[in-house]
Amino acid sequence: MTSSYKAFDLLSFQLGMAAAFCEMVQQGVKKLALSPPIDQKDLPQLEKALYEVAGHYGVSVWIDSAFLPSQLAREEDLEGKAVALLYRDEQMLTAYRQLKEQRQQLKDQGLSPAQCDAAITPALRDLPGYPR
């Protein structure tokens, strides 16, 4: 996508997406929203602005530098990336963290990454309100 726009600024685009998601969370359209995957190297530039935008909307931010792999986002696609979780209710963050623990338990039980992903994806889809 960015190759066709010479003046495209990826960080501004990602911040704009996060701002739109913050408004959705603020208005109750979503209980949890996920930023696009952000390169770890870009995070220092984006992080302060992300917290400012979220604060404007009364939304909390939790940045996960090891976002939960699933059928939504494969482990190899998340390598070197962080995802910001945007929410108002701490229960959403708790539910997300529990899913991370559940996936680790499944992995420790010997399930393959694909099996772990398949097992947790439905619950992960429910958090931001994605259809199954």
N, C-alpha and C positions, 0 to 999 in steps of 0.2 A: 504494500500500500504506500509506504513512504517513498519508494523510488520514483513515483510519478509526480511527487510534489517536492520541488527543489528547496522551498523555504519551510518545509514541514519541521515543526519543533515537537519532538516526541514527548518531552517532559511537560510542556504546556498542554498537549493533548491528553496525557495521562492525568494531570491535575484537573483538567476540565471534566473528564469522565468521573473522577472521584467527587468533584463538586456536585455533579448531577445526581450521583448515587447518594451523597449526603442529604440532598434535598428530599429524595425518595424516602430515606430512613426517617428524616425529621417529620415528614408528613404521614408516616405510617404505611406507605405503599409497600415498603420492604422492612422486615425486622433486622435483616443483615444484608449488607452489600459487600462485594469484593472488588477491590481495585484490579486493574489489569496487572499481570506480572511485571514487576519493575526490576530492572537490572540492579544488582547490589551496588555496583559502582555509581549509579545515578541516585541512589537512595539519600545520601547526605544532602544533595541539592534539593530534592523533592520533599523530604520529610518535614521540615519546618513549615513549608507552605501547606502541606497536607493537614497538619495539625491545626493551622490557622483556619483553613476552610472548614474543617470538621467542627471546630469550636464555634464558628459563625452560625452553624446549623444546630448546635447543641448535640453533636454526635461524638461518640467516643471512637478512638482509633487504636487498633492493636496491630502492629506490623509483625508478620510472621516471615522470618527469613528461611523457614523450612516448611513452606505451605504443604498442606495435606495432599499427597498424591492420590489421584482417583481417576475415574473415567472422565471427569471434567478437565483434569490437567494431569498429564502423565509426569512421572518423576523426572524423566530426561528433559522434558520441556520446562521444568521448574528449576533446573540446576542453575545456580548463580542468580536466582530471582527471589524477590520478596513480594508478598501480597499483603495489602492493608485490608483488615476487616473493619467495617464501619457499622456501628450499632448504637443503640440507646440502652438496651436492656442487657445487663451483665449476664443474664441467663443464656444469651446467644453465644457469647464468648465461652462460657462454661460448656455449653453443648458442643461447640467446635473442638475445644480441648479434649473433651471426652471421646470424640470421634478419633482424634489423633492417638489417644491412648488405646482405643479399641483396635485401630489398624496395627499398632505396634504389637499388641497382644496376639493378633492373628498371624503376624509375621513371625513372632517368637514361637508360635505353634507349628510353624513349618509351611504355612500357606505361601503360595507364590505371590509375587507382586500383583499379577493380574487378578488372582483370587481375592486378595486383600482389597484391591480397588473395587471389584464388583460388589464385595460385601458392604463397604461403607458408602459407596456412591449414592444410593437412594436417600440415606439420612443426610448426607452432605447436600444433596440437591434441595432437600426440604428447608434447610436453614435460610438460604436467600430467596426461597419461594419459587424455585425453578420447577417446571412440570416434570413428572417422572417419565 
